[in-house]
Amino acid sequence: MMEAKMFCYQCQETMKGTGCILKGVCGKESHTAKAMDLLMFVVRGVSVIADELRNAGHAVSPEVNRFVVDSLFCTITNANFDDESILCRVDKGMELRNRLMEEAGNKGISLPAIDELQWQGGREEYASKAETVGVLREPDVDLRSLKELMTYGLKGMAAYLEHAMRLGYDDASIHTFMQHALAASAAKSLSADEWVKMVLQTGEYGVKTMALLDKANTSRYGNPEITKVNIGVGKRPGILISGHDLKDMEELLKQTEGTGVDVYTHSEMLPAHYYPAFKKYSHFVGNYGNAWWKQREEFTTFNGPILFTTNCIVPPLANAEYKERMFTTNSTGYPGCKYIQADAEGRKDFSEIIEIAKQCQPPTEIEHGEIIGGFAHNQVLQLADKVVDAVKSGAIRKFVVMAGCDGRMKSRDYYTEFAKALPKDTVILTAGCAKYRYNKLPLGDINGIPRVLDAGQCNDSYSLAVIAMKLKEVFELNDINELPIVYNIAWYEQKAVIVLLALLSLGVKKIHLGPTLPAFLSPNVAKVLVDTFQIGTISDVEDDLKIFQLS
């Protein structure tokens, strides 16, 4: 039996559906995984002290909130592969933790005698300490499962909260809960039932966080509109922007205006085209390529520089020419790639990327045509009468929520085949990169309503919840589960986890999750979710259509 060098099972593609032990399927090296484990150890320690300070009636510095959110975000799957970047956060966290401990001592606050607060090792001891503080530190498999489910939800929540914070929107109660939950995972001995409650509370705060980000995005950039997005290319050199951060999108468009350089979105940045504020930029040409996992070939043919604003980095092959054109920012990092740092006011200078772009060939066209999107809650509610009439007349029999993540596994072809097989009186509601499995299929429309309604990024799954709640009100139903909506959702990483927990907190039941259930769900915890919420898995298209009463 091979000796484990690491243990990570936070993503759907984890090795053999049980856990990566030598190297992450995502490309993460074992030493990077351990650096992340150590960072999470420090984050828990900081959170314990912050929680105790608040319990004693004292304010906590915004620096603590920023550190916790950034650290959680940088440990999300495919976000940061740069050990030094991660260890610098460990250094910062240790310094912050010690300052907070001194502050607590000066205020007469007694702190728990736990390893997260007692360990004082320096850089030379980081590697050995990381061996003992990872996922397997909790010996009870069910408690471990619940703690990790909550933690992965918090990581997804942190991603969405950071985007909102960058736009000037924040909510102290979200930080308070996040740090309380992290503190509990380090310092509290809770029962399984108490942990289940904490997990569901994570979902409640997930809804709150996604609502905050929705407000931040729409207040700054307007409500998304029905938009046809070009998937071809222009004749000028371009910059490809990937990830999810709309603030970076705005700054890049401003700085490239009049430079002779075009801007293209990639993967989850596609929905940027739906916002009115970005439509005034004539050099905002279109979307290039597909979901994140195809980037190795698509970045090669793009020819210009690539800016990663958040997670979804696929490590380039050793001989990949485009690595020299990769830039990272925010919580992302990759060894050898230039990192774009924000200044004290939060602004970024993209001039180096722009100058490189000017020297590059225009993108090579890999497809042409248009795709349509922009069906966030405000736009769909404007069509409410039309939608309700279509449902009442029987023209629309059911809505099928197929939001979530895409990924590399061959088994994900299921979602394309499922979309193709859906009866013509069904409409797909989608958000996230899962849409790339079917958003270019010729599925047509129903009375002018497209059969694929794309609400936007994964965080815009909030829009799908708003739409469902509004339809519940319109149809005067007592229960959201009485709506003609079924849920067949794909997941990959931790932002999908918080979306799932958010839906559960809203009372949504009978969600089918695939391609597989999370490896971090122990049999007992999985049974709780199945018994309480009737969560199911996928099988084959024909059988699932029968289960959903769509055949």
N, C-alpha and C positions, 0 to 999 in steps of 0.2 A: 504494500500500500504506500502510495506517495505521501511524503510529509507535506502538510499544508504550509504554505508560505503566507497565506492571507485567508480571510473569510469575508465574502460579500455576497449578499443575495437581494440587494435592493431593487434590481431591475428585472424585467420579464425574461430577458434572454440569458439569465444567469446559468452557468454551466450545468448541464444535465437536469435543469429544473430544481436543483438543490442548493447550489452555491459555488462561487468561483473560489478556488483554493490555491492556484498557482499564479494565475494572471486573469484579470478581468476580461470577459468576452468583449466588453466595451473598448478594450485596449489599455486599460489601466494596469500598470505594473504593480507588483506586490508591495514594493516600497512606497509607492504613491498611496495605495490603499491604507497602509499603516500610518502614513502621515495624516490622512484624513481621519482615521480612528483617533489619533492623538489630538487632532483639532477638536473633534466632537467631545472628547474627554475634558478639554479645557473649557469649551463652551458650556458644558454642564456645570462645571465649577463656577464659572462667572454667573450663571443663571441661579445657582443656589444662593449666592450672596445677594444678588439683586432681589430675589424673591423674599429673603429674610429682611432686607432693608425696607421693602414695600410693606411687608407684614407689620413692621414696627412703625409705620407711618412716615417713612422718609422717601424723598424723591430719588429717582435713579437717573444718572446722566444719560443724555441722548447718545453719547459715545458707546454705552453698553448696548443700546438697541441696535445701532448701526453694526457693531461688531458681531452680534449674534445673528442678525439677518444675513450679513455678508458671508459669514462662516458657514451657515447652513446652506446657503445657495451654492457656494463653491464646492460643496461635497456632493451635489446632485450628479447623477450619472451623466457622463459626457460633457461636463462643464470645465473641469480643471485637471490637467495632467502634469502640471509643473510643481515638482516637489518644493522647490525653493519658495514659490509663491505661497504654498500651503503652510510651510514651516515659518515663514515670516508672520503669518496670521497666528500661529502657535505662540511665537515670541510676543506678539502684541497682546494676545489673550492672557499669557502668564503675567505680563506686566500689569494689565488691567485687573486681573484677579487679585494680585497682591495689593494693589492700591485700594480695591474694594474691601479686602479683608482688614486693612488698616483702618479704613473709614468705619467699618462695622464695629471694630474694637473700640475706637474712640467714642462711639455712640452707645457702648455698653451692650451690644447685641451679641448673643452667644451663637456660634455657628456649629453645625454638626461636625463630628470628627470623622470625616470621610476622606477617601484617597484623593478625590477631586480637589480638595482644599489643602491637604497636607503635603502633597508631593511638591518638591521644590527643585527638581532636576533642571539642568541646563541643556543646551544643544547636544552636548556630547552624550547625554543620557536619553535623548528623544527616542532613538531607535529601539532600545531595550524596553523602555516604558510602553511604547506602542504595541508591543507583543501581548500586553496583558489587558488592554482597555477597549478592545474591539467588541463586536456584536456578541461573541460567545462569553463575555464576562458574566452574563446572567445565565446561571445553570439550568433554571427551570424553563423548559421549552415553551410552555404556554405563556408565562409571564414575559419571556423574551419576545415571543411573537407579538404580544399586545404592545409592549414598549417600542418595538421596532415599527409596527404599524403606525403608532402615534408619531414617532420620530420622523418617519418618511412623509407623513402628512404635514408635519411642521416644516420639513425641507421644501415641499411644494408651496406651502403658504408663504414661506420666506421669499421664494422667487417672485411671487406676485406682489408681495408687500414692497420689495425693493424697487420694482418698476413704479409703483405708486409713489413711493418716497422720492424717487428721482424727479417726479413731476410736482413735488411739493405737497403731496397728500399723505397724511399719516393718521394713525389712530392709536393712542396710548394703550387702550384696552387690549389690542391685539398683541402688542409687545409684552404686556403684563401676563397674558395667558401663555404665550409661547415660552417665556422664561419660567413661569410656574410649572408648566408641564415638563420642561427639561429638568428643572430642579427636582421634581417628583421622581423622575426616572433615575436620579442619582441618589437621592436622600430619603425617599419614602418607601415604606413597606406596605404596599397596597394589595388588596385582594384582587383576584381576577375580575370580579364583578366591578370593582372600583376602577380598574384599568379600562374595562369596556366603556364605562361612563366617560372616562377621560378621552378615549378614542372618539366617541360620538361628539363630545364637546369640541374636539379638534375640528370635526366637520362643521359645527356651528360657526366657529371662528373662520373656517375656510370660506363659508358663504359671505361673511362680513368682509373678509379680505378681498374677495373677487368683486364684491359690490363697490368697495373703495377704489379698486383699480379701474373698474368700469367708469366710475365717476371721474377719476383722474384723466383717463384717456379721452372720454367724450367732452369733458369740460375744456380740455386743451385743444383737441383736434376735431371736435364736432361728432355727431352721431354717424356711424357707418351708413353708407348709402349703397343701393344696388349698383354694382359696377362691373363692367366688362374689362378684364385685365388681359393685356397683350402677353402672349407667351413666346413671341418671336424676339428678334433682336434688331437693333439699329446699326448704323454704320460707324458710330464713334466708339472710342474705348469706354470701358465701363468699370464700375466698382460694384461688387456683389455684397449685399449686407444680409447676414444670416442671424438667427436667434429670435428675440422677441421684443427688444427694447425700443419703444417708439421715440423716446427722447433722443437716442443716438440717431434714429432715422431722421428726425427733424434737423439735428445739427449737421448731419452729413449732406442733406439736401441743400441747406443754406450755404454751406461752404463750397459745394461743387457748382453752384449756380454761376453760369457764365464762364466756366473753365474749359468747356469743350468735352467734359467727361459726363457720361450718363450714369444713372444709378438703377440697379436691378435688385429686386428682392429674391430671397431664396427661402424655401421651406416655410417655416412659421412666420416669416416676415411678409408673406403674401398679403395678409389682411390689411397691411398699411395702405394699400391702394384704395381701400374702401372709405378712408377718412377724408372728409372735404378739405381739411387744411393742407394735405399733401398733393391735392390735384392741381394746384396752381403751378407746380414745378414741371415745366415742359420736358426737362431732362430726366424725369422719373418715368423710365421707359416701360418697364413691365416686370414680369416674374420669370426667372431663369431656373429651369430644372424642376425637381420633384422633392420628395421628402429627404430629410437629413442624411439618411444612410446611403444615398446614391452620390454623395458629394465627391468621392474620389475621382470618378470619371467626369462628373459635371464641372468640377472646379478646374480640371485640366483643360476642357474645351472653352471655359469662360474666358481664359487668357488674361484677365485683369486681376487686381488685388481683391481679397476677401476679408471682410470685417465680421468677426464673431462678437456679437453683443451679449450673448448668454450661452447656455448649454447647447448641446447637439453637435459637438465637435467629434468627428471621426478621425483618429490619428492617421495622418498621411503615411503612405508607404515610404520606405527609406529613400527611394530614388524619385519621389514625387517632386517635380519641378515647382509646383504651385506652393509648396511649403514656404518658399522664399517670399511669397506674396500674401501670406496669412498674417492677420493682425488680431489681437484679442483685447478685450476691455472688460470693465466691471468685474464680475466674479469668475471670469474665464481665465484660462492660462494654458499655454502649451510650450514646452521647451524649445528654445531657438526662435520663437515667434515674437515679434515686437508687441509690447503691451502699451496701449494708449491710456495714459493716466489722466484723470480729470483734475482741473486746477481747484483752488480753494473755493471758487464759486460754482463748481460742478461742471464747468465747460471743458470741452475737449478740442484739441487741435488735430484735425485730420489732414493737414497739409502734406505730410509725408506720403500718405496713402494716395492722395490726389496726384502728386508728382509722379509716383510710380505708375499710376493708371495712364497718364499721358504718354508714357513710353511703351505701352502695351498695344497689341492688336485688338480690334473689336472682338466681341464674343463670337464664337462659332455657333451658328444656329443649329439647335438640336430638335426643335419642333416649331410649329407656327400655329397661329389661330388665337382664340380667346377663351377664357373661362370666366364664369360669372360668380360673384359673391357679394357680400355686404348685407346679409340677412341677420343682423344682430337684433336684439329685442325691440328697439325703437322702430326699425324699418318693418319688421314683421307685424308689430302692433298697428302700424299704419295700414297694413293689408288685412287687419283682423276681420273686417266684414266679409271680404272676399274669401278668406280662409274658412270662416264659420259657415258661409253659404255653401262652400264646396263640401264641407263635412256633412252638413245637414242634408244636402242633396244626394249624398253618397258618392260624389265624384272623388272625394278623398276618403278612403276607408280607414287608413291608419297612418300615423307618423312613426317613423323608425329612427330613433336616436342612434347614430353611428359615429359618435364623437370619440376623441381620444388620440392615441399615438400610433404612428407607424413604426415598423422595424424591419430587420433584415430577414427574419425567418420565412422560409418558403410557406409555412402554414398560414401566413398572413394573406396569401392569395385568396383565402376563404372569403375575406371581406369584399374583394372585387367580385367574386362569383356570387356572393350573397346579394350584393347590390344589383347585379345583372338579373338575378332570378326573382327579385321582388315584383309583385304584381303592379301593373301600371296605375292602380288606384292608391298607391302608397307614395309618401313623400319622405325623403331622408333629411333629418336635421343633423347637422354636423358642426364640429369645431375641432381645432387641433390638426396635426399633420396626418391623422388617419384619413382625411379627405382625399389625399393623393391616391388612394386605392380606387377611387371612383369618380372624382370630380371632373375628369376629362371624358367620361363615358357619355354617349349620346342617349341619355335617359328621357329627354323630352320634358314636357310640362303638363300640368293639369289646369285647364282653363286659364292659362297664362302664368300659373304659379310653377316655377321650375321644380323638378322633382328632387333636386339637391339644393337645400338651403344652407349655405355656408355662413355660420355666425362669426367665424374668425379664428383666433388663436385658441390654444387649449384653455386659457383663462376665461375666454368668452363662452365656455360651457355655462357660465353664469347666465348668459343670455337665454340659453335653452331652458334653464330653470325658470327664469322670469316669464318666458313664453308659456311654459306649462302652467304656471300659477295663474296667469291671465286667462288662459283657456278654461281652466277650472272655474274661474269666476264667471266667465261668459256663459258657460254651459250650466252654471248653477249646481255644481257637483260638490259633494261633501268631502271627497277624498281625491287627492291628485292621481291616485292609482286607478280611478274610474275613467280617466281620459283615454281616448283611442291612441295611446302612445306606448310603444315597446322600446326597450333599451338593449342594444347589442353593441357593447362598447369595447374597444381595443385599448390596452394599456401597455406602457413600456417603463416609464420612470415615475419619480416621486410627485410630479405635478399632477399626473393622472391619479395618484393615490389621494391627494387632497380633493380633487374633483369628485372621486367616488365617495369619500367621507362626507363631502358637502351634500351630495344627492341623498345619501342615507339620512343625514340630519334633517332633511326636508321631508322625510317620510317616503321617499321613492322606493318601491319594492320591485322584485323580479327583474333586477338588472342582470344581464348575461355578460360575463367578463371573459375576455380571451386575449391571445390564443390559449393561455393557461392561467390558472389561478396563481397568485403570488407564492413564491417559495417560502416567504417569511410568515405565511399563515400556517400555524400548526394545525393538525387535524381537529383538535378541540376548538380552536378559535374559528377555523373555517366552518365548523358545525354551528357555532353560535350565529355567524353571519347568515348561513343558509336557513337556519330555523327562524331567525328574527326577521330577516329581510328577503328571504327566498332568492338569494343570489345564486345564479347558475353559471355554467360554463357553456362553451360552444361545442358542437360535435361536427356534423356535416350539414351542408346547406339545406338539403332536402328535408332532413329531420328537424332542423331548427325552424324552417318555415312552418312546419306543422305545429311545433311547440308554440310559436308566436301567433298561430292561427292566421297565417298569411298564404297558405298553399291553396 
